Amino acid sequence: MTRWGREKFINTLLYLQAAAANNMLGLLLREDQILRLNFESDVAIAMDDVGLFHDLISRADKDFTYSAGKIKAFLSTA
């Protein structure tokens, strides 16, 4: 573990946990029951950096606005 470094190890664990949760969701629900919104980033985003709060809120607002039609359609079929 010392070669990996603590931060890289924890980030890998968090990524694997998210991937496992997404895979389990895919097994439990039909494809039309799942809507996942992701944003692209050119750099790695630290999970514990509270200084990124405003940037993340801005990205969420942008994605919500961009995906509003998709979200509305998804919620109307639920």
C-alpha positions in Angstrom: 0.0 0.0 0.0 2.9 2.4 0.5 3.6 2.5 -3.2 0.1 3.5 -4.0 -0.1 6.2 -1.4 -3.1 6.7 0.9 -4.9 9.2 -1.3 -4.8 7.0 -4.5 -5.8 4.0 -2.5 -8.8 5.7 -1.0 -9.9 7.2 -4.3 -9.7 3.8 -5.9 -11.8 2.3 -3.1 -14.4 5.0 -3.5 -14.5 4.5 -7.3 -14.9 0.8 -6.9 -17.7 1.3 -4.4 -19.5 3.6 -6.8 -19.1 1.2 -9.7 -20.3 -1.8 -7.6 -23.4 0.3 -6.5 -24.1 1.2 -10.1 -23.8 -2.4 -11.2 -26.1 -3.6 -8.4 -28.6 -1.0 -9.4 -28.5 -2.3 -13.0 -29.2 -5.8 -11.7 -32.1 -4.7 -9.5 -33.9 -2.3 -11.8 -34.8 -2.1 -15.5 -32.8 0.3 -17.7 -35.8 2.6 -18.0 -35.9 2.9 -14.2 -32.4 4.4 -13.9 -31.2 7.9 -14.8 -27.6 8.7 -14.0 -26.1 12.1 -14.6 -22.3 12.5 -14.7 -20.1 15.4 -15.6 -16.8 15.3 -17.3 -13.7 16.7 -15.7 -10.2 17.3 -17.1 -8.6 16.8 -13.8 -9.1 14.4 -10.8 -11.5 15.9 -8.2 -10.5 15.4 -4.6 -13.4 13.9 -2.6 -12.6 15.7 0.6 -11.7 19.2 -0.7 -14.5 21.5 0.6 -12.9 24.3 -1.5 -14.5 22.7 -4.6 -18.0 23.2 -3.2 -19.0 26.2 -5.3 -17.5 24.6 -8.5 -19.4 21.4 -7.9 -22.7 23.3 -7.3 -22.0 25.2 -10.5 -21.5 22.0 -12.4 -24.6 20.5 -10.9 -26.7 23.5 -12.0 -25.3 23.3 -15.5 -26.0 19.6 -15.8 -29.5 20.0 -14.4 -30.2 22.8 -16.9 -28.7 20.8 -19.8 -30.5 17.6 -18.8 -33.9 19.1 -17.7 -35.7 17.5 -20.6 -34.3 14.1 -19.8 -35.1 14.4 -16.1 -38.6 15.5 -16.8 -39.2 12.6 -19.2 -37.7 10.2 -16.6 -39.9 11.5 -13.8 -43.1 11.5 -15.9 -42.7 7.8 -16.6 -42.1 6.9 -13.0 
